[in-house]
Amino acid sequence: MLSKSESHTSWQESMISSTWLTYILEEWTGVECHYLYYIGFIWCVLNIMFVPILIFISLSCFLNLLLHIYKRKNGLDEDFSNKSWDNGRFMVASILSMCGKLFHGYELHGIEKIPEGPGLIVYYHGASPVDYCFFICTLYIQTGRLCYSVVDRFFAKLPGIQLYLNLLPGVHSGRDESVEILKKGNLLGVAPGGGREAFFSDENYNLLWGNRKGFAQVAIDAKVPIIPLFTQNIREGYRTFGKIGFFRWFYERSRLPLIPVYGGFPVKLRTYIGDPILYDPNITATELVEKTKIAIETLRDRHQKLPGSILRALLERFDKHQKED
């Protein structure tokens, strides 16, 4: 053990080092010491606030890099329907699925409820869409089926992830393209609440769809069923500062998805698939929206304790019991 004199000397040396470091930073930046501490504090807070999104984007960029290596090694072009892309797609799905199992103990229930033909998967949008990513990857691994996804135009234009998005694949061109995808027999996933639901819903898991009914019209035009989907504890894993008035004001005027997200807590995530809402030629888009809302809220009320609790969601990682599907 260190003697008192040795401990005191060590403390003095660390203080001297800290003083020298502060002096060097002041000389380099021309900023006074107390301002540097303030800037450092702000930098740390911003990192904590944005770290879940940064991790998600960083992982996407990493997967995109792996796909570019795979593309070059196999001499592939941009025709993603080519069977040669299947191994690369499976690699990405396996990595994301492994991340879900390791970090969130991710589970998918009710996969047998997805019809063999086309269908529109409608889900609740958490502060981060990691649960939906785990869902489409698990679906692909277990069944070999691709699920197209409607993505925000902002994220679709981010550099460094285009190959990754095209392979999964993500779409953002509008209603007509969505109808065509479904008519070709594919699955398509959409979150009607979008960014507003992601940033401004809370631990009560309220659906914030406003007057949006475009997804219902797409299902009617394509004559396909709607498959409701809900993930338990997604709000406990990732949360936002949406209750702060400034962020709501900023989003409503800019539509930029730059609201800080915090968390990344390793809570238990379980995705539940509900019974399909079959195509009915006599139903209106407004009526179909209401039926879909009720279906997702039923899944929420059955599988999610309200209001959500981060501590309870963490403890559920050790709880083997689950509610019946």
C-alpha positions, 0 to 999 in steps of 0.5 A: 500500500502507498504511504500518506506521503507517497499518496500526497506526492502522486496527487500533486503530480496529477494536479501538475499534469492537469494544470499543464494540460489546461495551459497547453489547451489555453495556448492552442485555443486561445480560450480561458480555462473555465470556458474550456471546462464549460465546452467540455461539459456541453460536449459530453452532454451532447454525446450522451444525448445523441449516442444511440443514434450515432451507434445506430448510424455507425453500425449501418456504415460498418455494414455498408462497408462490409457490403462494398467489400462483398460487392467488389470481391464477387464482382456484383452490380446494383441488381439486388434481385441477383441471387448472388446478393443473398449471402451478403444480405444474410450476413447483414441480417445475421450481424444485426440479429446477433446484436439484438439478441446480445444487447436486448435479448430480442424475441419475435412472437407470432411469425406464423401470423404473417400470410404467405402472400403480400401484406402491409406491416404496420408498427409502432415507432419507438424513439429508435427503430432498432426493434424493426431492424431486428424484426426484418432481419429475424424474419429473413433468417427464419423464413427467407422473406424480404420485407421492404421498408418505408424510410424517412427521406432524411435517412435515405439521403445519408451518405455511407449507408445507401448500399445497406438500405438498398439491400434490406431494402428501404423505399421512400418514393411514395404511395404509388411505389408502395402499391407496386411493391405489394402487388408484386407479392412482397411485404412492406413495413410502415410506421404511420406515426413516423418522426412525430411518434418517434420523438413525441410519444412517451412511456405511455406508448400513445399512437401519434398518427394525426390524420394520416391514412395514406397507408390504409389507402395503399393497403386498399389499392393493393388489396392486401391485409394489414399486419399489426406489430408492436415491440414491448419495452422499445420506449424503455430502451431509447427515449427522447427529449420530446417533452421539451417545448423547443424541440417540438417547435423545431421539429414542426417547423423544420421536419428534421429528425434531429431531436436528441435521443438518449438511452441505449439501455439493454432492456428486454425487447419482444416483438409481437405480431397480431392477427392480420386485418384482411382486405375488405373491398367495402371498407374506407381508408378512415375505417381501416385506420381505426381498425389498425389503431385498435389492433396495435393498441390491443397488442400494446395493452396485452404485452406492455405494462403502462406506464413503461419503466426502464428498471422493470424492462431491465429486470425482464432480461432475467424473467423467463415468463412472458405473456401469452401471444 
